[in-house]
Amino acid sequence: MNEEAGKRELEKLEKAAEQTSEPQEIQQRADQSKNGPAEKIPPFWFVPYLAAAGVLGGGLLLLDWKESLFRPSLAERIHRYLPGGFGVVGVLAIARGIEVYAIARLHSAASRFNLRRILRLAVVLVVTFIVVSVLFVNWYAAVVSLGLISLIPGFALQTPISSFIGWVYILLRAPYRVGDRIQIGEARGDVIDVSYLDTTLWEIGGRHLSTDHPSGRLIKFPNTNVFSTPVYNYSWPLFPYIWNEVKFHVAYGSDLEFVAATMQKITEEELGELMMEKVKVFRELLARTPVNDLDVNERPSVIFRVSDNTWLEAIVRYLVYPKESGQVKSRLTRKLLAALNAQPDRVLFPKGDNR
């Protein structure tokens, strides 16, 4: 597989992985697109726009029929404003139609979120263009006036402009998406919003917690941070797992074979065969991409390492979903301790101050 073909295969698999949490379906979705409405389509979404267009049309008919009701200068302005109103309503109706019939059909929630942001930005720009065209007949004078007025604020808006460019970068390069668990600088949490200027995280851990449980706090940072701070993403769609470990100190005289077998058996039971089967399928998918040299073992492994003190470290390493890592680690710790403590002759733990 050459480099370009490998990249195309990786991109195709990533897009398919965003649409399903079942690894068995990823290759099928990558080979054959399955379209279907991901959101319920409202049946009468167009009614408010038709009503607004009817009101504007009635205003034009009234103006043509009874122009004498208005002063000539006012009648001229109304003649200019009403077509502009038609343009605004038309833009809003077209945007809503795109959202209902195109964006809502996408399976990926992150893609729907990003495309809606882009669509709303485009609508704001077009509506602004229409409003300026209606209010300012002389475009040259309007441009000069706006240019002079915005010259000084432009210097003060350098950071927001950089953050907007950062938003564009996030959309194009996707260092993270809504729903991903990331760490950027000292901020760590789940992405719940990516606006035009900043990103919002639902913090996990933090200064008040030692686990991966949500802290209840929100973290906001400007999008421009993606240009200067490394982003750690725990939610790559094509391999949505992280390695985690549980370790204990045991004496050199312990039955290491028994310790390893017990820790591996309990960890496999806790994770379940379904979890390991999913990891296996994801590993096979990775083997078809440019990252095919990754060492991915779907089953837990136990290793022993010499500690800095007089004990050995017995470590069980396993793969887990990032958002479940704290719960799984807590359950595993309790079950492993119960099983190992049940055999005090074969598993020697530190006691008292001998640690």
Secondary structure, 3 states (H helix, E strand, C coil): CCHHHHHHHHHHHHHHHHHCCCHHHHHHHHHCCCCCCCCCCCCCCCHHHHHHHHHHHHHHHHHHHCHHHCCHHHHHHHHHHHHHHHHHHHHHHHHHHHHHHCHHHCCCHHHHHHHHHHHHHHHHHHHHHHHHHHHCCCHHHHHHHHHHHHHHHHHHCHHHHHHHHHHHHHHHHCCCCCCCEEEECCEEEEEEEECCCEEEEEEECCCCCCCCCEEEEEEEEEHHHHHCCCEEECCCCCCCCEEEEEEEEECCCCCHHHHHHHHHHHHHHHHCHHHHHHHHHHHHHHCCCCCCCCCCCCCCEEEEEECCCCCEEEEEEEEECHHHHHHHHHHHHHHHHHHHHCCCCCCCCCCCCCC
